[in-house]
Amino acid sequence: MKETQILLVEDEEKLARFVELELLHEGYNVTKSGNGREALDLALQENYDLILLDIMLPGLNGLEVLRRLLREKEVPVILLTARDAVMDKVSGLDAGAVDYITKPFAIEELLARIRVALKLHRSTSGKSGTPVQEEGILSWGELTLDELRHRVRYGGHEISLTNREFLMLKTLLENKDIVLSRDTLLDRVCGYDFVGETNIVDVYIRYLRSKIDDVFGVKMIHTVRGVGYVIKSEI
């Protein structure tokens, strides 16, 4: 079996060495970098299964590395940051990170988040890293979700979604008129072994509404108080 390749981008040498040893112990193959520009070059040249990316880096900050990288290729990125302000976390998620963890962190939590991120990415990709060849297009009014091309459009407008936003929307569209609980959505989108706050479902629903409902003036995702969320087949 091919070893999982992880790029660790962290300029604090002691922390980087500690995380590297723990990852090696778990059976991962690790490449380290302490510079943003070098890390971007490595990430573009090599095919890593996951990237752990510090935000505060010399050369090029982590968010800029993330933005430039995801314009070129699809790879799950977990941000490592000493910042705990909500906007910093939101900026990282909006830029395309699949998760973040705030320093200082317990290594067990980081390892759990890595497992979840890898599992999520593999569930939406083939072994070669290309999208799974699933047939069919899900639709609601003028909105279409193309599973084959991992693309969402409303009318002639393409909507940029993160992997989790895409999976959330796909799950709701597959179950139109069925109210899905937060626990069900959490299991479907993040996996049963997800480590994190349960209100992450509400966060991603809010992101979807901001990108679809608010932009196009529709009411696609409905809240059923005390139960969960639903997309109704009748517009």
N, C-alpha and C positions, 0 to 999 in steps of 0.2 A: 504494500500500500504506500502511495506517495505521501511523504511527510508534509504536514501543514507548514507553509512558509509564512512567517510573521516578520514584518518590518517594525522595529521599535525605534521611535524617534523621540529622544529625550536627551537634553543637554546636561542634566544633573547626573554626573558620572556614577556616583554611589547608588542612586535610585535606579539608573539604567542597568547597572551590573546586577543589582538585587533582582529586578524584574526579569532580566535575561536568564539568570540561574533558575528561577522558578519556572519559566517557560520551557527551558531545556529539560528540567526535571519532569515536566508534564508531557514531554515527547515532541514538542514543537521545534522547528528549525528557525533560528533567529538571526536576523541581520540588524545591526545597530547603526544609528546615525545620530549625531548631536547638532546637525546644522540643517536648516530648512531647505536651502537650495540643493544641498547634496541629497537630502531625503527625497525631494521632488524628482530629481534625476534618477535615483534608484527605483522609485515607485513607477516611473514611466518606462524604464528599461526592462524591469523584471516583472514577473507575474506573481505577486504576493496574494496569499489567501485572505490576509487581514493586516491592517496597519494600526498600530497604537501611536497616536500623534499628540505630542505636547503642543500647547498653544503658544507659549512664550519661548521662541527659539531665535538664535542668531541667524543672520542671513536672510531669512524669510519667515514670517510668523506662520503658525500652524493653520490658521483659518485661510490664509492665502494659498498655502500649500494644498489644502483641501479643495478649494475652489478650482485651482488650475488642474489638479489631478483628475477630479471627477468630470471635467470637460473632455478628458481624453479616454478614460477607461472606468469600468465599474468595479469597485472593490470596497468591502466594508471597512469603515474607519471608526475607531473608538477614540474620542478625544481624552487626553489626560490634562487636567488643568487645575491650577491652584485657585482659580477664580470661582466664586460661588454665586455671583450675581445672576439673576434669572436671564437677563438679556444676553449674557455671554453664552449661556447654555442654549438659548433659543437661536442665537446667531449660528452656533455650531450645527445644530440640527437642521436649520434652514439651509445651510450650505451643503448638507448632504451626509453628515455624520450619522451613523446608525445608533450611536450611544455616546455617553460621556461618563467620566468618573472623576470626582473631585479629590485632589490631594489634601491631606494624606488619606490613603485608602488601605483597606485590608486586602492582602493579596488574594485571599479566597474569593472576595467579591469580584475582583478584576478577572480572575480565572473563570468565574461563573458567567460574567458578561461576555467574555471571549467565546465561550461555548455556545451561548445563545446567539451571538452575532454570526458565528460560523454556520450554525444550524439554520438560521433564517436565510442566510445568503444561499446555502445549498438547496433550500426548499424552492427557491425561485430561479435556480440555474442548473444547467446540465453539468456533468463532470468536467467538461472543458471550460466552464465558466460562461457559456453562452446560454441565452434564455431557452427554457424547456419548450419543445414544440407542442404546445397545446392548441387544439382547434377551438374556434368559436370566438365571437365577439359579444360581450355583455353590453347592454344598452339601457338607457333611461332618457326618454325624450331625445334631445339633441346630443346627449352625452354618450360616448362610446368608449369602452375599455377593451383594448386589443391585447389579449393575453400573449399572443405569439410575439408581438413586437414590444411588449411592455410599454404601451403607449395609451394615454388618455386624451381624448379630444372633446371639446364642446363646440358643436358647429364646425367651423373651420379653424378654431383656436386650439393649439396644443397646450395641455396643462402639465406642468412639471411636478411630479410627485416623488417623494422618497420611497424606498422599498416598503416601509411599514405603512405609509399612507396608501400606496398602491394595493397592498394586501388587505388593508382595512376596507377600502372601497370595493375591491373584488369580492370579499366575503359578504358585504352588505348587498351587493348587486346579485350575487348567487342565491341570496335568501330573501328576495323581495317579498314584502308583506308579512315577513316573519320577524318578530321582535327578538333581537339577539341581546342577551345580557352582557354586562361588562366582562364578566368572567369568561364567557364563551368567546368574545372578541379577543380578549387577552390571550387565551389559549391558542386561537387560530392564528393570530398575528405574531405574537411574541414567543409562543411555545409554553408548555405547561411548567417548564423549569425556569421561567423568567424570574430574574431577581431585580426587584424594583418596586416603585409605587404603583398601586392598582389604578390610580387616577391617570395613568399614562394613556388609557383608552380615551378619556375625555380630552386630553391634550391633542391627540391625533384627529379626533372628530372635529375639534375646533380648527385645526389646520386645514382639514378637508373643506369645511364650511367657508373658511376665509379664501380658499383658492377656487371654489366652485359656486356655492350659494351666494356669497357676497359679491363676487365678480360678475356673475351672469344674472343676478336678480331672481334666483329660483329658490325653492325650499325643497331640497332633495332629501336631506337626512333629518328625520324626525326623532325627537326625544320622547320616550315613554317613561314618565317619572316613576322612579323606584324600580324600574325594570331594565331598560337599556335603550337601544337605538334600532331604527328601522328605515328602510327605503321602501316607500309604497309604489306599487306598480302603476296606480293612477296618479297622474300629475295634477 
